[in-house]
Amino acid sequence: MSVGESACAYAALILHDDGIGITAEKISALVKAANVDVESYWPSLYARFAEKRDVGDLLLNACSGGGGAPVAAVAPTAGGGGGSSAAAPPPEEKKEEPKEESDDDMGFSLFD
């Protein structure tokens, strides 16, 4: 990300935090006040993006990851009989936590 992009992104965040509408003119004014030179298209690009997306929602979901929870698919049974068509979920794997070694296991103690 270039300095101009970062400056416009920070300006948009400042405007959002102050509850001011995010426009290209206001982004440009903040960037100019910070003495940062940006390409002329960056402020309008960020303003158009802020019109389409809720900045607060983006901030709240920034670390939510890509997709949603995995969906379990139900496979048809081979027999086609009158049994239940829903398969039981696979059992969860239990991970053993490594046991901490004590000084007794090594045959000596720190204070012997």
MARVEXMI-631876 format. One record per residue: x, y, z of N, C-alpha, C in turn; residue number from 1. Coordinates in Angstrom, 3 decimals. Layout:
# residues N
n.c1_n.c2_n.c3_ca.c1_ca.c2_ca.c3_c.c1_c.c2_c.c3_resi
X_Y_Z_X_Y_Z_X_Y_Z_NUM
...
***
This chain:
# residues 112
n.c1_n.c2_n.c3_ca.c1_ca.c2_ca.c3_c.c1_c.c2_c.c3_resi
0.856_-1.158_0.000_0.000_0.000_0.000_0.905_1.224_0.000_1
0.621_2.163_-0.879_1.436_3.372_-0.971_1.059_4.365_0.123_2
1.865_5.398_0.252_1.616_6.429_1.257_0.296_7.132_0.969_3
0.007_7.371_-0.300_-1.244_8.025_-0.664_-2.461_7.190_-0.309_4
-2.374_5.890_-0.569_-3.477_4.991_-0.214_-3.685_4.962_1.293_5
-2.596_4.852_2.023_-2.688_4.816_3.485_-3.281_6.111_4.027_6
-2.843_7.240_3.482_-3.349_8.535_3.945_-4.846_8.651_3.701_7
-5.322_8.196_2.553_-6.752_8.248_2.256_-7.536_7.293_3.146_8
-6.982_6.133_3.411_-7.655_5.178_4.281_-7.760_5.733_5.699_9
-6.682_6.310_6.205_-6.713_6.906_7.542_-7.663_8.091_7.592_10
-7.683_8.903_6.542_-8.602_10.039_6.500_-10.049_9.562_6.536_11
-10.362_8.501_5.801_-11.717_7.951_5.808_-12.071_7.423_7.200_12
-11.113_6.782_7.876_-11.355_6.283_9.229_-11.559_7.426_10.217_13
-10.813_8.507_10.052_-10.974_9.674_10.924_-12.359_10.274_10.739_14
-12.774_10.428_9.490_-14.100_10.978_9.214_-15.193_10.086_9.805_15
-15.043_8.782_9.638_-16.033_7.851_10.190_-16.073_7.941_11.709_16
-14.911_8.013_12.334_-14.833_8.065_13.790_-15.484_9.333_14.338_17
-15.375_10.440_13.601_-15.979_11.700_14.033_-17.448_11.807_13.641_18
-17.962_10.816_12.925_-19.363_10.845_12.516_-19.631_11.792_11.369_19
-18.619_12.104_10.605_-18.737_13.013_9.455_-18.863_12.164_8.196_20
-19.683_12.605_7.275_-19.842_11.889_6.006_-18.528_11.824_5.247_21
-18.259_10.670_4.673_-16.990_10.465_3.965_-17.177_10.876_2.510_22
-16.550_11.990_2.141_-16.600_12.481_0.758_-15.180_12.688_0.264_23
-15.037_12.778_-1.050_-13.716_12.978_-1.642_-13.123_14.315_-1.216_24
-13.958_15.329_-1.091_-13.471_16.657_-0.696_-12.933_16.638_0.739_25
-13.633_15.955_1.620_-13.196_15.907_3.022_-11.944_15.054_3.176_26
-11.857_13.983_2.418_-10.637_13.163_2.449_-9.470_13.985_1.934_27
-9.680_14.708_0.835_-8.619_15.545_0.267_-8.177_16.618_1.248_28
-9.134_17.211_1.961_-8.791_18.256_2.925_-7.942_17.695_4.062_29
-8.290_16.522_4.561_-7.498_15.915_5.635_-6.104_15.533_5.163_30
-6.018_14.994_3.967_-4.721_14.582_3.425_-3.846_15.806_3.180_31
-4.459_16.862_2.672_-3.708_18.096_2.420_-3.231_18.705_3.738_32
-4.067_18.643_4.787_-3.680_19.177_6.098_-2.519_18.393_6.689_33
-2.393_17.138_6.312_-1.292_16.302_6.805_-0.043_16.437_5.939_34
-0.102_17.289_4.912_1.027_17.508_3.990_1.462_16.229_3.291_35
0.480_15.452_2.843_0.767_14.227_2.105_0.272_14.415_0.679_36
1.149_14.119_-0.276_0.766_14.206_-1.683_0.184_12.870_-2.122_37
-1.021_12.914_-2.698_-1.676_11.701_-3.180_-2.103_11.917_-4.621_38
-2.253_10.825_-5.323_-2.802_10.894_-6.671_-4.241_11.404_-6.582_39
-4.687_12.122_-7.581_-5.989_12.786_-7.519_-7.166_11.819_-7.462_40
-6.979_10.580_-7.878_-8.100_9.640_-7.920_-8.317_8.901_-6.601_41
-7.336_8.881_-5.694_-7.487_8.123_-4.460_-8.627_8.615_-3.570_42
-8.744_9.934_-3.296_-9.848_10.370_-2.425_-11.227_10.000_-2.971_43
-11.435_10.164_-4.258_-12.749_9.827_-4.823_-12.982_8.316_-4.808_44
-11.938_7.539_-4.989_-12.064_6.085_-4.946_-12.478_5.613_-3.545_45
-11.830_6.165_-2.529_-12.179_5.794_-1.160_-13.568_6.305_-0.791_46
-13.948_7.479_-1.266_-15.281_8.011_-0.972_-16.359_7.144_-1.614_47
-16.138_6.708_-2.855_-17.114_5.831_-3.513_-17.221_4.486_-2.800_48
-16.106_3.985_-2.322_-16.134_2.728_-1.578_-16.924_2.888_-0.282_49
-16.727_4.028_0.393_-17.425_4.263_1.660_-18.928_4.444_1.432_50
-19.333_4.892_0.250_-20.760_5.014_-0.061_-21.413_3.639_-0.179_51
-20.678_2.689_-0.732_-21.231_1.356_-0.997_-21.174_0.438_0.212_52
-20.201_0.629_1.067_-20.002_-0.262_2.220_-20.070_0.543_3.510_53
-20.566_-0.055_4.568_-20.598_0.575_5.875_-19.222_0.398_6.519_54
-18.546_1.503_6.789_-17.194_1.444_7.332_-17.202_0.808_8.724_55
-18.200_1.102_9.530_-18.300_0.496_10.855_-18.430_-1.012_10.780_56
-19.221_-1.483_9.818_-19.376_-2.923_9.628_-18.062_-3.555_9.183_57
-17.328_-2.867_8.320_-16.024_-3.383_7.881_-15.048_-3.488_9.052_58
-15.093_-2.498_9.935_-14.190_-2.529_11.085_-14.554_-3.650_12.048_59
-15.844_-3.867_12.251_-16.265_-4.915_13.172_-15.969_-6.307_12.637_60
-16.004_-6.480_11.328_-15.808_-7.793_10.722_-14.453_-7.949_10.057_61
-13.502_-7.111_10.428_-12.197_-7.149_9.775_-11.471_-8.470_9.987_62
-11.648_-9.073_11.128_-10.922_-10.306_11.447_-11.828_-11.518_11.489_63
-12.959_-11.435_10.842_-13.901_-12.547_10.939_-13.549_-13.694_10.005_64
-12.595_-13.535_9.150_-12.191_-14.627_8.272_-12.938_-14.607_6.955_65
-12.628_-15.574_6.115_-13.199_-15.600_4.774_-14.608_-16.122_4.728_66
-14.766_-17.403_4.782_-16.086_-17.994_4.631_-16.783_-18.182_5.956_67
-17.943_-18.726_5.870_-18.711_-18.992_7.071_-18.371_-20.362_7.628_68
-19.209_-20.832_8.509_-19.007_-22.146_9.098_-19.242_-23.219_8.046_69
-18.531_-24.328_8.125_-18.733_-25.378_7.133_-20.137_-25.972_7.248_70
-20.689_-26.297_6.111_-22.027_-26.870_6.063_-21.897_-28.369_5.868_71
-22.590_-29.129_6.698_-22.540_-30.584_6.587_-23.510_-31.035_5.500_72
-23.014_-31.769_4.537_-23.850_-32.288_3.462_-24.334_-33.680_3.842_73
-25.565_-33.966_3.504_-26.142_-35.272_3.801_-26.042_-36.120_2.546_74
-25.317_-37.229_2.654_-25.148_-38.124_1.510_-26.301_-39.134_1.493_75
-26.779_-39.504_0.318_-27.846_-40.512_0.264_-27.304_-41.867_0.710_76
-28.159_-42.638_1.345_-27.731_-43.960_1.813_-27.657_-44.935_0.655_77
-26.758_-45.892_0.781_-26.555_-46.848_-0.308_-27.727_-47.812_-0.434_78
-28.324_-48.197_0.687_-29.398_-49.180_0.660_-30.709_-48.598_0.172_79
-30.900_-47.289_0.334_-32.141_-46.669_-0.093_-33.322_-47.137_0.724_80
-33.086_-47.782_1.846_-34.163_-48.317_2.672_-34.844_-47.228_3.462_81
-35.644_-47.643_4.421_-36.413_-46.701_5.196_-35.658_-46.126_6.371_82
-34.362_-46.285_6.404_-33.580_-45.772_7.527_-33.463_-44.262_7.465_83
-32.858_-43.730_8.471_-32.658_-42.290_8.551_-31.665_-41.854_7.477_84
-31.972_-40.763_6.800_-31.078_-40.300_5.743_-29.997_-39.368_6.284_85
-30.115_-38.934_7.507_-29.104_-38.045_8.078_-27.981_-38.871_8.678_86
-26.765_-38.550_8.303_-25.606_-39.263_8.828_-25.186_-38.637_10.148_87
-24.687_-39.458_11.038_-24.212_-38.964_12.324_-22.924_-38.185_12.104_88
-22.726_-37.087_12.845_-21.499_-36.319_12.664_-20.302_-37.127_13.145_89
-19.144_-36.931_12.523_-17.955_-37.678_12.945_-17.565_-37.274_14.361_90
-17.015_-38.220_15.125_-16.621_-37.896_16.503_-15.474_-36.889_16.492_91
-15.484_-36.029_17.497_-14.431_-35.033_17.606_-13.143_-35.683_18.073_92
-12.042_-35.209_17.504_-10.745_-35.731_17.925_-10.344_-35.056_19.227_93
-9.850_-35.839_20.139_-9.376_-35.284_21.397_-7.858_-35.186_21.325_94
-7.374_-33.977_21.542_-5.940_-33.758_21.508_-5.404_-33.863_22.922_95
-4.338_-34.629_23.055_-3.700_-34.744_24.363_-2.774_-33.563_24.552_96
-2.890_-32.951_25.716_-1.993_-31.850_26.012_-0.673_-32.428_26.511_97
0.437_-31.860_26.049_1.727_-32.376_26.510_1.883_-32.129_28.003_98
2.385_-33.158_28.677_2.590_-33.055_30.120_3.862_-32.274_30.378_99
3.780_-31.416_31.386_4.962_-30.659_31.754_5.916_-31.555_32.521_100
7.188_-31.426_32.192_8.185_-32.225_32.891_8.552_-31.533_34.196_101
8.710_-32.322_35.211_9.132_-31.746_36.494_10.605_-32.099_36.714_102
11.169_-31.455_37.725_12.565_-31.736_38.051_12.752_-33.166_38.532_103
11.703_-33.760_39.137_11.796_-35.135_39.623_12.045_-36.110_38.478_104
11.505_-35.815_37.303_11.675_-36.711_36.165_13.116_-36.739_35.673_105
13.875_-35.685_35.932_15.241_-35.608_35.449_16.244_-36.167_36.435_106
15.800_-36.447_37.633_16.707_-37.036_38.609_17.446_-36.022_39.449_107
17.190_-34.761_39.265_17.826_-33.753_40.102_16.862_-32.592_40.304_108
17.193_-31.771_41.276_16.381_-30.604_41.576_17.272_-29.371_41.539_109
16.688_-28.269_41.342_17.436_-27.026_41.264_18.074_-26.672_42.610_110
17.431_-27.085_43.702_17.926_-26.707_45.017_18.617_-27.842_45.762_111
19.043_-28.884_45.110_19.761_-29.978_45.775_21.208_-29.636_45.951_112
***
